[in-house]
Amino acid sequence: MERNQDELKAHLMATDEHFRHLAEQHAEFKKQIEAIEAKAHLTPEDEAEENRLKKLKLHLKDQMSEIIARYRTQSVA
């Protein structure tokens, strides 16, 4: 099942510009979060930014999941 999921994501990355854009943003937010978490000491501003980025990243993941579910539904129908 996981391989199927990876294949579907790869297909969507190659064929769906909106999905690709969401995935690129998701990866960028992940990098920014990792940079914040790599700091030895986090300021309150760092923590607020980390939380903001995590929420945005989760929202993108939800959107990507919706596209995957919609694609699966269309493929089965």
N, CA, C and O atoms as a Tripos MOL2 file, in Angstrom:
@<TRIPOS>MOLECULE
protein
  308   307    77     0     0
PROTEIN
NO_CHARGES

@<TRIPOS>ATOM
      1 N           0.8240   -1.2030    0.0000 N.3       1 MET1
      2 CA          0.0000    0.0000    0.0000 C.3       1 MET1
      3 C           0.8660    1.2640    0.0000 C.2       1 MET1
      4 O           0.5810    2.2240   -0.7150 O.2       1 MET1
      5 N           1.9380    1.2470    0.8220 N.am      2 GLU2
      6 CA          2.7970    2.4260    0.9010 C.3       2 GLU2
      7 C           3.4940    2.6740   -0.4350 C.2       2 GLU2
      8 O           3.6760    3.8220   -0.8400 O.2       2 GLU2
      9 N           3.8810    1.6050   -1.1120 N.am      3 ARG3
     10 CA          4.5200    1.7680   -2.4200 C.3       3 ARG3
     11 C           3.5310    2.3840   -3.4080 C.2       3 ARG3
     12 O           3.8960    3.2510   -4.2020 O.2       3 ARG3
     13 N           2.2870    1.9330   -3.3540 N.am      4 ASN4
     14 CA          1.2440    2.5050   -4.1930 C.3       4 ASN4
     15 C           1.1010    4.0000   -3.9300 C.2       4 ASN4
     16 O           0.9750    4.7950   -4.8610 O.2       4 ASN4
     17 N           1.1210    4.3700   -2.6550 N.am      5 GLN5
     18 CA          1.0150    5.7780   -2.2470 C.3       5 GLN5
     19 C           2.1860    6.5770   -2.8250 C.2       5 GLN5
     20 O           1.9990    7.6690   -3.3610 O.2       5 GLN5
     21 N           3.3840    6.0250   -2.7110 N.am      6 ASP6
     22 CA          4.5720    6.7070   -3.2480 C.3       6 ASP6
     23 C           4.4930    6.8480   -4.7650 C.2       6 ASP6
     24 O           4.8660    7.8810   -5.3210 O.2       6 ASP6
     25 N           4.0020    5.7980   -5.4310 N.am      7 GLU7
     26 CA          3.8600    5.8610   -6.8870 C.3       7 GLU7
     27 C           2.8360    6.9130   -7.2880 C.2       7 GLU7
     28 O           3.0340    7.6500   -8.2540 O.2       7 GLU7
     29 N           1.7490    6.9740   -6.5440 N.am      8 LEU8
     30 CA          0.7080    7.9590   -6.8380 C.3       8 LEU8
     31 C           1.2430    9.3760   -6.6240 C.2       8 LEU8
     32 O           0.9910   10.2650   -7.4360 O.2       8 LEU8
     33 N           1.9760    9.5840   -5.5360 N.am      9 LYS9
     34 CA          2.5720   10.9050   -5.2830 C.3       9 LYS9
     35 C           3.5320   11.2800   -6.4140 C.2       9 LYS9
     36 O           3.5320   12.4210   -6.8770 O.2       9 LYS9
     37 N           4.3430   10.3300   -6.8520 N.am     10 ALA10
     38 CA          5.2900   10.5920   -7.9400 C.3      10 ALA10
     39 C           4.5390   10.9400   -9.2260 C.2      10 ALA10
     40 O           4.9410   11.8360   -9.9680 O.2      10 ALA10
     41 N           3.4550   10.2270   -9.4780 N.am     11 HIS11
     42 CA          2.6400   10.5110  -10.6630 C.3      11 HIS11
     43 C           2.0650   11.9230  -10.5780 C.2      11 HIS11
     44 O           2.1230   12.6810  -11.5470 O.2      11 HIS11
     45 N           1.5130   12.2720   -9.4270 N.am     12 LEU12
     46 CA          0.9250   13.5980   -9.2600 C.3      12 LEU12
     47 C           1.9890   14.6930   -9.3360 C.2      12 LEU12
     48 O           1.7320   15.7690   -9.8760 O.2      12 LEU12
     49 N           3.1640   14.4290   -8.8060 N.am     13 MET13
     50 CA          4.2600   15.4050   -8.9030 C.3      13 MET13
     51 C           4.5950   15.6810  -10.3690 C.2      13 MET13
     52 O           4.9240   16.8060  -10.7430 O.2      13 MET13
     53 N           4.5060   14.6400  -11.1830 N.am     14 ALA14
     54 CA          4.8700   14.7670  -12.5900 C.3      14 ALA14
     55 C           3.7440   15.3600  -13.4370 C.2      14 ALA14
     56 O           4.0020   15.9680  -14.4760 O.2      14 ALA14
     57 N           2.4960   15.1860  -12.9970 N.am     15 THR15
     58 CA          1.3770   15.5470  -13.8770 C.3      15 THR15
     59 C           0.4820   16.6640  -13.3520 C.2      15 THR15
     60 O          -0.2690   17.2600  -14.1240 O.2      15 THR15
     61 N           0.5460   16.9580  -12.0620 N.am     16 ASP16
     62 CA         -0.3780   17.9340  -11.4710 C.3      16 ASP16
     63 C           0.4190   19.1150  -10.9170 C.2      16 ASP16
     64 O           1.0900   19.0040   -9.8910 O.2      16 ASP16
     65 N           0.3300   20.2360  -11.6120 N.am     17 GLU17
     66 CA          1.1120   21.4150  -11.2200 C.3      17 GLU17
     67 C           0.7410   21.9140   -9.8220 C.2      17 GLU17
     68 O           1.6140   22.3130   -9.0510 O.2      17 GLU17
     69 N          -0.5380   21.8920   -9.5010 N.am     18 HIS18
     70 CA         -0.9880   22.3560   -8.1760 C.3      18 HIS18
     71 C          -0.4300   21.4500   -7.0770 C.2      18 HIS18
     72 O           0.0620   21.9370   -6.0600 O.2      18 HIS18
     73 N          -0.5070   20.1330   -7.2810 N.am     19 PHE19
     74 CA          0.0330   19.1880   -6.2990 C.3      19 PHE19
     75 C           1.5310   19.4080   -6.1260 C.2      19 PHE19
     76 O           2.0420   19.4150   -5.0060 O.2      19 PHE19
     77 N           2.2300   19.5890   -7.2460 N.am     20 ARG20
     78 CA          3.6830   19.8080   -7.2020 C.3      20 ARG20
     79 C           4.0170   21.0770   -6.4100 C.2      20 ARG20
     80 O           4.9510   21.0870   -5.6080 O.2      20 ARG20
     81 N           3.2500   22.1370   -6.6390 N.am     21 HIS21
     82 CA          3.4650   23.3950   -5.9170 C.3      21 HIS21
     83 C           3.2510   23.1940   -4.4100 C.2      21 HIS21
     84 O           4.0400   23.6770   -3.5980 O.2      21 HIS21
     85 N           2.1840   22.4800   -4.0450 N.am     22 LEU22
     86 CA          1.9280   22.2040   -2.6270 C.3      22 LEU22
     87 C           3.0750   21.3990   -2.0200 C.2      22 LEU22
     88 O           3.5220   21.6900   -0.9100 O.2      22 LEU22
     89 N           3.5450   20.3960   -2.7410 N.am     23 ALA23
     90 CA          4.6300   19.5530   -2.2440 C.3      23 ALA23
     91 C           5.9200   20.3470   -2.0740 C.2      23 ALA23
     92 O           6.6590   20.1370   -1.1110 O.2      23 ALA23
     93 N           6.1900   21.2520   -3.0000 N.am     24 GLU24
     94 CA          7.3900   22.0870   -2.8920 C.3      24 GLU24
     95 C           7.3070   23.0160   -1.6900 C.2      24 GLU24
     96 O           8.2860   23.1970   -0.9660 O.2      24 GLU24
     97 N           6.1310   23.6050   -1.4820 N.am     25 GLN25
     98 CA          5.9480   24.4630   -0.3080 C.3      25 GLN25
     99 C           6.1040   23.6530    0.9770 C.2      25 GLN25
    100 O           6.7320   24.1050    1.9350 O.2      25 GLN25
    101 N           5.5250   22.4470    0.9860 N.am     26 HIS26
    102 CA          5.6030   21.5650    2.1460 C.3      26 HIS26
    103 C           7.0720   21.2700    2.4820 C.2      26 HIS26
    104 O           7.4750   21.3210    3.6440 O.2      26 HIS26
    105 N           7.8520   20.9640    1.4600 N.am     27 ALA27
    106 CA          9.2790   20.6740    1.6630 C.3      27 ALA27
    107 C          10.0240   21.9050    2.1740 C.2      27 ALA27
    108 O          10.9080   21.7870    3.0230 O.2      27 ALA27
    109 N           9.6740   23.0750    1.6660 N.am     28 GLU28
    110 CA         10.3220   24.3170    2.1190 C.3      28 GLU28
    111 C          10.0040   24.5940    3.5910 C.2      28 GLU28
    112 O          10.8930   24.9590    4.3600 O.2      28 GLU28
    113 N           8.7510   24.4210    3.9780 N.am     29 PHE29
    114 CA          8.3800   24.6210    5.3800 C.3      29 PHE29
    115 C           9.1070   23.6160    6.2690 C.2      29 PHE29
    116 O           9.5340   23.9560    7.3730 O.2      29 PHE29
    117 N           9.2480   22.3850    5.7940 N.am     30 LYS30
    118 CA          9.9670   21.3630    6.5620 C.3      30 LYS30
    119 C          11.4120   21.7960    6.8060 C.2      30 LYS30
    120 O          11.9250   21.6550    7.9160 O.2      30 LYS30
    121 N          12.0690   22.3220    5.7690 N.am     31 LYS31
    122 CA         13.4520   22.8020    5.9080 C.3      31 LYS31
    123 C          13.5300   23.9390    6.9260 C.2      31 LYS31
    124 O          14.4360   23.9720    7.7590 O.2      31 LYS31
    125 N          12.5810   24.8660    6.8560 N.am     32 GLN32
    126 CA         12.5820   25.9980    7.7820 C.3      32 GLN32
    127 C          12.3740   25.5310    9.2220 C.2      32 GLN32
    128 O          13.0150   26.0380   10.1420 O.2      32 GLN32
    129 N          11.4770   24.5640    9.4110 N.am     33 ILE33
    130 CA         11.2310   24.0200   10.7540 C.3      33 ILE33
    131 C          12.4910   23.3350   11.2690 C.2      33 ILE33
    132 O          12.8770   23.5230   12.4230 O.2      33 ILE33
    133 N          13.1300   22.5430   10.4180 N.am     34 GLU34
    134 CA         14.3590   21.8510   10.8170 C.3      34 GLU34
    135 C          15.4510   22.8450   11.1970 C.2      34 GLU34
    136 O          16.2130   22.5960   12.1310 O.2      34 GLU34
    137 N          15.5370   23.9680   10.4850 N.am     35 ALA35
    138 CA         16.5440   24.9880   10.8010 C.3      35 ALA35
    139 C          16.2770   25.5930   12.1740 C.2      35 ALA35
    140 O          17.2050   25.8360   12.9450 O.2      35 ALA35
    141 N          15.0220   25.8300   12.4690 N.am     36 ILE36
    142 CA         14.6710   26.3800   13.7880 C.3      36 ILE36
    143 C          14.9890   25.3650   14.8710 C.2      36 ILE36
    144 O          15.5780   25.7040   15.8980 O.2      36 ILE36
    145 N          14.5930   24.1050   14.6360 N.am     37 GLU37
    146 CA         14.8050   23.0620   15.6510 C.3      37 GLU37
    147 C          16.2880   22.7520   15.8650 C.2      37 GLU37
    148 O          16.6570   22.1980   16.9010 O.2      37 GLU37
    149 N          17.1390   23.1010   14.9010 N.am     38 ALA38
    150 CA         18.5780   22.8420   15.0180 C.3      38 ALA38
    151 C          19.2710   23.8520   15.9330 C.2      38 ALA38
    152 O          20.4110   23.6420   16.3480 O.2      38 ALA38
    153 N          18.5840   24.9370   16.2410 N.am     39 LYS39
    154 CA         19.1830   25.9550   17.1110 C.3      39 LYS39
    155 C          19.3460   25.4100   18.5260 C.2      39 LYS39
    156 O          18.5300   24.6230   19.0070 O.2      39 LYS39
    157 N          20.4190   25.8470   19.1780 N.am     40 ALA40
    158 CA         20.6850   25.4000   20.5430 C.3      40 ALA40
    159 C          19.6310   25.9270   21.5220 C.2      40 ALA40
    160 O          19.1910   25.2120   22.4220 O.2      40 ALA40
    161 N          19.2380   27.1740   21.3330 N.am     41 HIS41
    162 CA         18.2440   27.7910   22.2060 C.3      41 HIS41
    163 C          17.2100   28.5030   21.3430 C.2      41 HIS41
    164 O          17.5520   29.2610   20.4350 O.2      41 HIS41
    165 N          15.9460   28.2460   21.6410 N.am     42 LEU42
    166 CA         14.8790   28.8890   20.8940 C.3      42 LEU42
    167 C          14.3350   30.0900   21.6560 C.2      42 LEU42
    168 O          14.0550   30.0140   22.8530 O.2      42 LEU42
    169 N          14.1940   31.1790   20.9510 N.am     43 THR43
    170 CA         13.5520   32.3540   21.5350 C.3      43 THR43
    171 C          12.0420   32.1700   21.4210 C.2      43 THR43
    172 O          11.5740   31.3110   20.6730 O.2      43 THR43
    173 N          11.2840   32.9680   22.1560 N.am     44 PRO44
    174 CA          9.8160   32.9000   22.0010 C.3      44 PRO44
    175 C           9.3850   33.1530   20.5550 C.2      44 PRO44
    176 O           8.4060   32.5760   20.0810 O.2      44 PRO44
    177 N          10.1210   34.0160   19.8620 N.am     45 GLU45
    178 CA          9.8240   34.2750   18.4560 C.3      45 GLU45
    179 C          10.0790   33.0330   17.5970 C.2      45 GLU45
    180 O           9.3080   32.7230   16.6890 O.2      45 GLU45
    181 N          11.1770   32.3250   17.9020 N.am     46 ASP46
    182 CA         11.4760   31.0800   17.1870 C.3      46 ASP46
    183 C          10.3580   30.0610   17.3900 C.2      46 ASP46
    184 O           9.9130   29.4110   16.4440 O.2      46 ASP46
    185 N           9.9140   29.9330   18.6370 N.am     47 GLU47
    186 CA          8.8590   28.9740   18.9450 C.3      47 GLU47
    187 C           7.5590   29.3420   18.2420 C.2      47 GLU47
    188 O           6.8560   28.4660   17.7380 O.2      47 GLU47
    189 N           7.2400   30.6140   18.2050 N.am     48 ALA48
    190 CA          6.0270   31.0680   17.5270 C.3      48 ALA48
    191 C           6.1280   30.7900   16.0270 C.2      48 ALA48
    192 O           5.1680   30.3320   15.4070 O.2      48 ALA48
    193 N           7.2900   31.0680   15.4570 N.am     49 GLU49
    194 CA          7.4870   30.8170   14.0280 C.3      49 GLU49
    195 C           7.4300   29.3200   13.7290 C.2      49 GLU49
    196 O           6.8590   28.9080   12.7190 O.2      49 GLU49
    197 N           8.0140   28.5160   14.5950 N.am     50 GLU50
    198 CA          7.9700   27.0650   14.4180 C.3      50 GLU50
    199 C           6.5160   26.5720   14.4210 C.2      50 GLU50
    200 O           6.1270   25.7740   13.5690 O.2      50 GLU50
    201 N           5.7330   27.0440   15.3670 N.am     51 ASN51
    202 CA          4.3300   26.6450   15.4370 C.3      51 ASN51
    203 C           3.5590   27.1030   14.2040 C.2      51 ASN51
    204 O           2.7280   26.3620   13.6800 O.2      51 ASN51
    205 N           3.8270   28.3120   13.7440 N.am     52 ARG52
    206 CA          3.1570   28.8450   12.5620 C.3      52 ARG52
    207 C           3.4910   27.9870   11.3350 C.2      52 ARG52
    208 O           2.6100   27.6270   10.5550 O.2      52 ARG52
    209 N           4.7730   27.6720   11.1830 N.am     53 LEU53
    210 CA          5.2050   26.8630   10.0410 C.3      53 LEU53
    211 C           4.6230   25.4450   10.0980 C.2      53 LEU53
    212 O           4.2440   24.8850    9.0690 O.2      53 LEU53
    213 N           4.5540   24.8740   11.2920 N.am     54 LYS54
    214 CA          3.9850   23.5350   11.4350 C.3      54 LYS54
    215 C           2.5140   23.5160   11.0350 C.2      54 LYS54
    216 O           2.0500   22.5680   10.4020 O.2      54 LYS54
    217 N           1.7830   24.5620   11.4050 N.am     55 LYS55
    218 CA          0.3650   24.6410   11.0260 C.3      55 LYS55
    219 C           0.2150   24.7820    9.5170 C.2      55 LYS55
    220 O          -0.6430   24.1400    8.9120 O.2      55 LYS55
    221 N           1.0460   25.6170    8.9140 N.am     56 LEU56
    222 CA          0.9990   25.7860    7.4660 C.3      56 LEU56
    223 C           1.3650   24.4870    6.7550 C.2      56 LEU56
    224 O           0.7320   24.1080    5.7690 O.2      56 LEU56
    225 N           2.3850   23.8130    7.2600 N.am     57 LYS57
    226 CA          2.8310   22.5530    6.6710 C.3      57 LYS57
    227 C           1.7280   21.5060    6.7650 C.2      57 LYS57
    228 O           1.4890   20.7690    5.8090 O.2      57 LYS57
    229 N           1.0590   21.4350    7.9010 N.am     58 LEU58
    230 CA         -0.0360   20.4880    8.0820 C.3      58 LEU58
    231 C          -1.1940   20.8010    7.1360 C.2      58 LEU58
    232 O          -1.8130   19.8950    6.5780 O.2      58 LEU58
    233 N          -1.4770   22.0820    6.9630 N.am     59 HIS59
    234 CA         -2.5430   22.4810    6.0430 C.3      59 HIS59
    235 C          -2.2110   22.0340    4.6140 C.2      59 HIS59
    236 O          -3.0870   21.5600    3.8900 O.2      59 HIS59
    237 N          -0.9550   22.1850    4.2160 N.am     60 LEU60
    238 CA         -0.5320   21.7360    2.8900 C.3      60 LEU60
    239 C          -0.6630   20.2200    2.7660 C.2      60 LEU60
    240 O          -1.0960   19.7130    1.7320 O.2      60 LEU60
    241 N          -0.2920   19.5060    3.8130 N.am     61 LYS61
    242 CA         -0.3990   18.0470    3.7950 C.3      61 LYS61
    243 C          -1.8560   17.6340    3.6390 C.2      61 LYS61
    244 O          -2.1620   16.7050    2.8920 O.2      61 LYS61
    245 N          -2.7540   18.3190    4.3380 N.am     62 ASP62
    246 CA         -4.1830   18.0330    4.2080 C.3      62 ASP62
    247 C          -4.6590   18.2620    2.7790 C.2      62 ASP62
    248 O          -5.4190   17.4570    2.2410 O.2      62 ASP62
    249 N          -4.2160   19.3550    2.1610 N.am     63 GLN63
    250 CA         -4.6070   19.6440    0.7840 C.3      63 GLN63
    251 C          -4.0840   18.5690   -0.1660 C.2      63 GLN63
    252 O          -4.7900   18.1380   -1.0780 O.2      63 GLN63
    253 N          -2.8480   18.1430    0.0550 N.am     64 MET64
    254 CA         -2.2650   17.1000   -0.7830 C.3      64 MET64
    255 C          -3.0290   15.7800   -0.6060 C.2      64 MET64
    256 O          -3.2640   15.0610   -1.5770 O.2      64 MET64
    257 N          -3.4070   15.4720    0.6150 N.am     65 SER65
    258 CA         -4.1790   14.2530    0.8840 C.3      65 SER65
    259 C          -5.5360   14.2950    0.1990 C.2      65 SER65
    260 O          -6.0160   13.2770   -0.2990 O.2      65 SER65
    261 N          -6.1540   15.4710    0.1730 N.am     66 GLU66
    262 CA         -7.4390   15.6230   -0.5150 C.3      66 GLU66
    263 C          -7.2840   15.3630   -2.0130 C.2      66 GLU66
    264 O          -8.1280   14.7080   -2.6250 O.2      66 GLU66
    265 N          -6.2150   15.8740   -2.5950 N.am     67 ILE67
    266 CA         -5.9680   15.6560   -4.0250 C.3      67 ILE67
    267 C          -5.7570   14.1710   -4.2910 C.2      67 ILE67
    268 O          -6.2860   13.6310   -5.2620 O.2      67 ILE67
    269 N          -4.9880   13.5120   -3.4330 N.am     68 ILE68
    270 CA         -4.7380   12.0740   -3.5930 C.3      68 ILE68
    271 C          -6.0490   11.3050   -3.4880 C.2      68 ILE68
    272 O          -6.3150   10.4240   -4.3050 O.2      68 ILE68
    273 N          -6.8650   11.6270   -2.5000 N.am     69 ALA69
    274 CA         -8.1470   10.9330   -2.3250 C.3      69 ALA69
    275 C          -9.0580   11.1670   -3.5250 C.2      69 ALA69
    276 O          -9.7190   10.2410   -3.9950 O.2      69 ALA69
    277 N          -9.0950   12.3910   -4.0160 N.am     70 ARG70
    278 CA         -9.9240   12.7270   -5.1710 C.3      70 ARG70
    279 C          -9.4400   11.9590   -6.4080 C.2      70 ARG70
    280 O         -10.2480   11.4450   -7.1810 O.2      70 ARG70
    281 N          -8.1260   11.8860   -6.5840 N.am     71 TYR71
    282 CA         -7.5510   11.1690   -7.7180 C.3      71 TYR71
    283 C          -7.8950    9.6860   -7.6410 C.2      71 TYR71
    284 O          -8.2580    9.0680   -8.6420 O.2      71 TYR71
    285 N          -7.7760    9.1220   -6.4330 N.am     72 ARG72
    286 CA         -8.1130    7.6980   -6.2530 C.3      72 ARG72
    287 C          -9.5780    7.4460   -6.5870 C.2      72 ARG72
    288 O          -9.9090    6.4570   -7.2420 O.2      72 ARG72
    289 N         -10.4610    8.3450   -6.1330 N.am     73 THR73
    290 CA        -11.8870    8.1990   -6.4020 C.3      73 THR73
    291 C         -12.1570    8.2590   -7.8950 C.2      73 THR73
    292 O         -12.9520    7.4760   -8.4150 O.2      73 THR73
    293 N         -11.5070    9.1780   -8.5840 N.am     74 GLN74
    294 CA        -11.7050    9.3140  -10.0390 C.3      74 GLN74
    295 C         -11.1420    8.0980  -10.7770 C.2      74 GLN74
    296 O         -11.7140    7.6530  -11.7720 O.2      74 GLN74
    297 N         -10.0360    7.5680  -10.2960 N.am     75 SER75
    298 CA         -9.4070    6.4270  -10.9520 C.3      75 SER75
    299 C         -10.2480    5.1600  -10.8140 C.2      75 SER75
    300 O         -10.2880    4.3260  -11.7190 O.2      75 SER75
    301 N         -10.9130    5.0270   -9.6780 N.am     76 VAL76
    302 CA        -11.7300    3.8500   -9.4200 C.3      76 VAL76
    303 C         -13.0420    3.9380  -10.1880 C.2      76 VAL76
    304 O         -13.5530    2.9320  -10.6780 O.2      76 VAL76
    305 N         -13.5790    5.1460  -10.2890 N.am     77 ALA77
    306 CA        -14.8910    5.3230  -10.9500 C.3      77 ALA77
    307 C         -14.8480    5.0820  -12.4300 C.2      77 ALA77
    308 O         -15.8710    5.1950  -13.1050 O.2      77 ALA77
@<TRIPOS>BOND
     1     1     2 1
     2     2     3 1
     3     3     4 2
     4     3     5 am
     5     5     6 1
     6     6     7 1
     7     7     8 2
     8     7     9 am
     9     9    10 1
    10    10    11 1
    11    11    12 2
    12    11    13 am
    13    13    14 1
    14    14    15 1
    15    15    16 2
    16    15    17 am
    17    17    18 1
    18    18    19 1
    19    19    20 2
    20    19    21 am
    21    21    22 1
    22    22    23 1
    23    23    24 2
    24    23    25 am
    25    25    26 1
    26    26    27 1
    27    27    28 2
    28    27    29 am
    29    29    30 1
    30    30    31 1
    31    31    32 2
    32    31    33 am
    33    33    34 1
    34    34    35 1
    35    35    36 2
    36    35    37 am
    37    37    38 1
    38    38    39 1
    39    39    40 2
    40    39    41 am
    41    41    42 1
    42    42    43 1
    43    43    44 2
    44    43    45 am
    45    45    46 1
    46    46    47 1
    47    47    48 2
    48    47    49 am
    49    49    50 1
    50    50    51 1
    51    51    52 2
    52    51    53 am
    53    53    54 1
    54    54    55 1
    55    55    56 2
    56    55    57 am
    57    57    58 1
    58    58    59 1
    59    59    60 2
    60    59    61 am
    61    61    62 1
    62    62    63 1
    63    63    64 2
    64    63    65 am
    65    65    66 1
    66    66    67 1
    67    67    68 2
    68    67    69 am
    69    69    70 1
    70    70    71 1
    71    71    72 2
    72    71    73 am
    73    73    74 1
    74    74    75 1
    75    75    76 2
    76    75    77 am
    77    77    78 1
    78    78    79 1
    79    79    80 2
    80    79    81 am
    81    81    82 1
    82    82    83 1
    83    83    84 2
    84    83    85 am
    85    85    86 1
    86    86    87 1
    87    87    88 2
    88    87    89 am
    89    89    90 1
    90    90    91 1
    91    91    92 2
    92    91    93 am
    93    93    94 1
    94    94    95 1
    95    95    96 2
    96    95    97 am
    97    97    98 1
    98    98    99 1
    99    99   100 2
   100    99   101 am
   101   101   102 1
   102   102   103 1
   103   103   104 2
   104   103   105 am
   105   105   106 1
   106   106   107 1
   107   107   108 2
   108   107   109 am
   109   109   110 1
   110   110   111 1
   111   111   112 2
   112   111   113 am
   113   113   114 1
   114   114   115 1
   115   115   116 2
   116   115   117 am
   117   117   118 1
   118   118   119 1
   119   119   120 2
   120   119   121 am
   121   121   122 1
   122   122   123 1
   123   123   124 2
   124   123   125 am
   125   125   126 1
   126   126   127 1
   127   127   128 2
   128   127   129 am
   129   129   130 1
   130   130   131 1
   131   131   132 2
   132   131   133 am
   133   133   134 1
   134   134   135 1
   135   135   136 2
   136   135   137 am
   137   137   138 1
   138   138   139 1
   139   139   140 2
   140   139   141 am
   141   141   142 1
   142   142   143 1
   143   143   144 2
   144   143   145 am
   145   145   146 1
   146   146   147 1
   147   147   148 2
   148   147   149 am
   149   149   150 1
   150   150   151 1
   151   151   152 2
   152   151   153 am
   153   153   154 1
   154   154   155 1
   155   155   156 2
   156   155   157 am
   157   157   158 1
   158   158   159 1
   159   159   160 2
   160   159   161 am
   161   161   162 1
   162   162   163 1
   163   163   164 2
   164   163   165 am
   165   165   166 1
   166   166   167 1
   167   167   168 2
   168   167   169 am
   169   169   170 1
   170   170   171 1
   171   171   172 2
   172   171   173 am
   173   173   174 1
   174   174   175 1
   175   175   176 2
   176   175   177 am
   177   177   178 1
   178   178   179 1
   179   179   180 2
   180   179   181 am
   181   181   182 1
   182   182   183 1
   183   183   184 2
   184   183   185 am
   185   185   186 1
   186   186   187 1
   187   187   188 2
   188   187   189 am
   189   189   190 1
   190   190   191 1
   191   191   192 2
   192   191   193 am
   193   193   194 1
   194   194   195 1
   195   195   196 2
   196   195   197 am
   197   197   198 1
   198   198   199 1
   199   199   200 2
   200   199   201 am
   201   201   202 1
   202   202   203 1
   203   203   204 2
   204   203   205 am
   205   205   206 1
   206   206   207 1
   207   207   208 2
   208   207   209 am
   209   209   210 1
   210   210   211 1
   211   211   212 2
   212   211   213 am
   213   213   214 1
   214   214   215 1
   215   215   216 2
   216   215   217 am
   217   217   218 1
   218   218   219 1
   219   219   220 2
   220   219   221 am
   221   221   222 1
   222   222   223 1
   223   223   224 2
   224   223   225 am
   225   225   226 1
   226   226   227 1
   227   227   228 2
   228   227   229 am
   229   229   230 1
   230   230   231 1
   231   231   232 2
   232   231   233 am
   233   233   234 1
   234   234   235 1
   235   235   236 2
   236   235   237 am
   237   237   238 1
   238   238   239 1
   239   239   240 2
   240   239   241 am
   241   241   242 1
   242   242   243 1
   243   243   244 2
   244   243   245 am
   245   245   246 1
   246   246   247 1
   247   247   248 2
   248   247   249 am
   249   249   250 1
   250   250   251 1
   251   251   252 2
   252   251   253 am
   253   253   254 1
   254   254   255 1
   255   255   256 2
   256   255   257 am
   257   257   258 1
   258   258   259 1
   259   259   260 2
   260   259   261 am
   261   261   262 1
   262   262   263 1
   263   263   264 2
   264   263   265 am
   265   265   266 1
   266   266   267 1
   267   267   268 2
   268   267   269 am
   269   269   270 1
   270   270   271 1
   271   271   272 2
   272   271   273 am
   273   273   274 1
   274   274   275 1
   275   275   276 2
   276   275   277 am
   277   277   278 1
   278   278   279 1
   279   279   280 2
   280   279   281 am
   281   281   282 1
   282   282   283 1
   283   283   284 2
   284   283   285 am
   285   285   286 1
   286   286   287 1
   287   287   288 2
   288   287   289 am
   289   289   290 1
   290   290   291 1
   291   291   292 2
   292   291   293 am
   293   293   294 1
   294   294   295 1
   295   295   296 2
   296   295   297 am
   297   297   298 1
   298   298   299 1
   299   299   300 2
   300   299   301 am
   301   301   302 1
   302   302   303 1
   303   303   304 2
   304   303   305 am
   305   305   306 1
   306   306   307 1
   307   307   308 2
@<TRIPOS>SUBSTRUCTURE
     1 MET1         2 RESIDUE 1 A MET
     2 GLU2         6 RESIDUE 1 A GLU
     3 ARG3        10 RESIDUE 1 A ARG
     4 ASN4        14 RESIDUE 1 A ASN
     5 GLN5        18 RESIDUE 1 A GLN
     6 ASP6        22 RESIDUE 1 A ASP
     7 GLU7        26 RESIDUE 1 A GLU
     8 LEU8        30 RESIDUE 1 A LEU
     9 LYS9        34 RESIDUE 1 A LYS
    10 ALA10       38 RESIDUE 1 A ALA
    11 HIS11       42 RESIDUE 1 A HIS
    12 LEU12       46 RESIDUE 1 A LEU
    13 MET13       50 RESIDUE 1 A MET
    14 ALA14       54 RESIDUE 1 A ALA
    15 THR15       58 RESIDUE 1 A THR
    16 ASP16       62 RESIDUE 1 A ASP
    17 GLU17       66 RESIDUE 1 A GLU
    18 HIS18       70 RESIDUE 1 A HIS
    19 PHE19       74 RESIDUE 1 A PHE
    20 ARG20       78 RESIDUE 1 A ARG
    21 HIS21       82 RESIDUE 1 A HIS
    22 LEU22       86 RESIDUE 1 A LEU
    23 ALA23       90 RESIDUE 1 A ALA
    24 GLU24       94 RESIDUE 1 A GLU
    25 GLN25       98 RESIDUE 1 A GLN
    26 HIS26      102 RESIDUE 1 A HIS
    27 ALA27      106 RESIDUE 1 A ALA
    28 GLU28      110 RESIDUE 1 A GLU
    29 PHE29      114 RESIDUE 1 A PHE
    30 LYS30      118 RESIDUE 1 A LYS
    31 LYS31      122 RESIDUE 1 A LYS
    32 GLN32      126 RESIDUE 1 A GLN
    33 ILE33      130 RESIDUE 1 A ILE
    34 GLU34      134 RESIDUE 1 A GLU
    35 ALA35      138 RESIDUE 1 A ALA
    36 ILE36      142 RESIDUE 1 A ILE
    37 GLU37      146 RESIDUE 1 A GLU
    38 ALA38      150 RESIDUE 1 A ALA
    39 LYS39      154 RESIDUE 1 A LYS
    40 ALA40      158 RESIDUE 1 A ALA
    41 HIS41      162 RESIDUE 1 A HIS
    42 LEU42      166 RESIDUE 1 A LEU
    43 THR43      170 RESIDUE 1 A THR
    44 PRO44      174 RESIDUE 1 A PRO
    45 GLU45      178 RESIDUE 1 A GLU
    46 ASP46      182 RESIDUE 1 A ASP
    47 GLU47      186 RESIDUE 1 A GLU
    48 ALA48      190 RESIDUE 1 A ALA
    49 GLU49      194 RESIDUE 1 A GLU
    50 GLU50      198 RESIDUE 1 A GLU
    51 ASN51      202 RESIDUE 1 A ASN
    52 ARG52      206 RESIDUE 1 A ARG
    53 LEU53      210 RESIDUE 1 A LEU
    54 LYS54      214 RESIDUE 1 A LYS
    55 LYS55      218 RESIDUE 1 A LYS
    56 LEU56      222 RESIDUE 1 A LEU
    57 LYS57      226 RESIDUE 1 A LYS
    58 LEU58      230 RESIDUE 1 A LEU
    59 HIS59      234 RESIDUE 1 A HIS
    60 LEU60      238 RESIDUE 1 A LEU
    61 LYS61      242 RESIDUE 1 A LYS
    62 ASP62      246 RESIDUE 1 A ASP
    63 GLN63      250 RESIDUE 1 A GLN
    64 MET64      254 RESIDUE 1 A MET
    65 SER65      258 RESIDUE 1 A SER
    66 GLU66      262 RESIDUE 1 A GLU
    67 ILE67      266 RESIDUE 1 A ILE
    68 ILE68      270 RESIDUE 1 A ILE
    69 ALA69      274 RESIDUE 1 A ALA
    70 ARG70      278 RESIDUE 1 A ARG
    71 TYR71      282 RESIDUE 1 A TYR
    72 ARG72      286 RESIDUE 1 A ARG
    73 THR73      290 RESIDUE 1 A THR
    74 GLN74      294 RESIDUE 1 A GLN
    75 SER75      298 RESIDUE 1 A SER
    76 VAL76      302 RESIDUE 1 A VAL
    77 ALA77      306 RESIDUE 1 A ALA
